[in-house]
Amino acid sequence: MLRCVALDDYQNVAWKFGDWDRLKGRVELHSITEYIPDRDAVAAALKGADIVIAMRERTPFDRALLAKLPDLKLLITTGLKNASIDVKAATERGLPVCGTESSAVATAELTWGLIFSLMRHIPDEAQNFRNGGWQRTVGREVFGRRLGVIGLGRLGSRVAKAGLAFGMKVAAWSQNLTPERCAEVGVEHAGSLDALLQSSDIVTIHLVLSDRTRGLLGARELGLMKPDALLINTSRGPIVDEAALIAALTAKGIAGAGLDVFDREPLPADHRFRHLSNVIATPHLGYVTEEAYRLFYGQSVENIEAWLAGKPVRLLLA
């Protein structure tokens, strides 16, 4: 029987969200519920695995790690992109890498959860209530305020449209964004990143991490934002210079940040972001929903079935 290992299955739910009975007698599922940071330890944990399911970009599969996994016959990643997998190296050794579809709404919804949590001080008030207290903060409404969306793709456009529904003035910017695309969504074209940062009350990031976007927002860019503005990042941590953001938050150069992504994940227990009073952060929950997991693990089963039949689907190309 083939051994399939689901990596980084923190909630131990891979078995629940995929129809593994379809593979009964042919494939046996094993879950690893803890993050393994060391490459050698990952290789040891995956020794003898015929199939591996990687959860997003939690565990990198570079050329060196792939070389330590001679028994691996099929690598599946949740999502149709994974910058942490060396697809070229896998292809060179004849190892197919397959992906799955992902939710179009989960991360966009979490973005608004972070926005409202910051604007209305929801975590503080909820904890104060549990402690026996009553009203102690004054919130702010989003209606009439200006939302700046960096990246107007599948997720960014959904966030932008929600902003319009809440009565906000919405502008967008990215390196290749056109006024025509903005018009399609019904938002303004900011003209430049600087202009968007200077004019927005809330800035939210929805870009893919690349050489062009890494460190896009540094000390200079954060310094352009209003002192009462908020920054939301549910995209990728390294798009914002971490040290510069910590400095801006500490000095109250901006009012607060809502973060779901970080340079290093899981975030170390003693990290500064865990202790700043003007940060509301979640442990990369953007895609962690029942609906998304049904896509991830349900289509992982489909990928395995197709591969066993000699007709792999959703292949990622180098």
Summary of the structure (lengths in Angstrom):
residues: 318
radius of gyration: 21.3
end to end distance: 29.6
largest distance: 62.7
contacts: 1009
relative contact order: 0.14
helix: 36%
strand: 16%
